[in-house]
Amino acid sequence: MATDRDIEDLSMLGGYLIFSILHRRPLPKILTLIDAGAPLWYQDDEGTSPLHAAVYVENEELVRVLIERGAIWNAVDNLHNTAADIALSMNNENCYRLIRDAGIRSELLLDLISSRPSLPAAIVLRADDDTATGSTEVFLSSKLHYTQDEHGQEICLLREGDKEVGVMMGWERDISEYCALKLLCADHPRLNDGLKILNVGFGLGIIDSFFQELPTPPALHVIIEAHPDVQEHMRSQGWYSKPNVRILEGKWQDYVDSLALLGVGGFDVIYTDTFSEEYDELHQFFKSLPDLVDGSGSRFSFFNGLGATNVLFYDVYTNISEMHLNDLGLDVTWTQLRVAPKATEDRWGGSLQYFSLPFYQLPVGKMRLA
C-alpha cells in the first residue's frame, strides 16, 4: 500500500516531469525521468498532465512516446480540455491525430475486454452510472414530460436531481429531416413500393413523422419504444392507429431475436436513437443488423451523439462506429451538418446540453452487395 511519503515522491517526480517537458529538456532526459518512475498519470494544480505539456511545446515525437508509455489520452485539465483539445487550438493536426488514434485503440481494447470473459475482470476503466441518463432501467422508471419552451420548441424532458435533461428536443428536426428524406429514403430503389422501416426510440416522433411523409407511405413502419410515458404520448398523438404502423412496447433487446422483427423478411431502412444507452449497447445493436436488413439495398443510420460535448470524444466514437459497421458489411458515408445555434437562439433553456459541437456527423450505412 502506498504511503503518504510514496505519494509525495510520485507527485514531485510528476511535477518535475511536466516542468522538464515545458522547458523543452532533451528526450533522453525525459525518458530517464519516466524510467525512474515519474507518473504519466500525474496532473498539477492546473490539471496539466505530461501529455498536455508535450502538446503545449508541440513536440510530436514526445507525444508519441508518452502515448506508447501509457499516458492517459482523455485526461482533462481544470478547464475541461484534453491534450487533443489543446492540439486543435494550436492547429497541430499531427499531435491531435496521435491522441485521437490512441483513444480509438483504447476504446477498441475496452470492447475486446468486455467481449472476452476470460480476460482479467479486475480491469475497470469506466465507472457505473446509476442515474437516468446512464442507466436504462432507471430511465424507464423516471417521469418524463412533454412541453414547449418559450420559443415554441417542442421538448421532452426528465428531471435529474436539480437539473432538467432533454431526452429529445426540437432542434434535432433538421437532422432528422435530412437523414430520413434525403439520405435514407430519397433514392431508395424500393421507395415507390413502400418501404419497410424500423425505428428504435420514438422520442418526439420527429423522424417517424418524416417517414410518414414519404410520397409513398411505408408498407410497414415498426417503432420500438420502451418508456411508458412516451407510449402514452404516442397514443395521444394517434400513432397506435396509423395505417401500417406497428408499435412494439419494450426495449429493442426484447425483440431483436423475435418473430416480430425477424418475420418481416428484412427492413429497407433502420434507424435508432435510444436514451441512456452507451456505445456498448449501440455496438450490440449493430451486430443485429445483418439479420434485420433486407439485402444489399438496405440502409441504416443512428443519432450520432456519443461524446458530443467534446471534439476528441466525438471523433473517437465516430471512427469506432465506422470500423464496427464496416466489419458487419456496411459501407458508411458521413454528411457533416452545421448545427450550431444562432447567436440569439436559446436552444437549451434550463436543460443540460447533450450536444454542444458546431457540426453533426450524420452516418448512413449501406449493406454491401453480396
Summary of the structure (lengths in Angstrom):
residues: 370
radius of gyration: 23.5
end to end distance: 57.6
largest distance: 74.2
contacts: 1109
relative contact order: 0.10
helix: 43%
strand: 18%
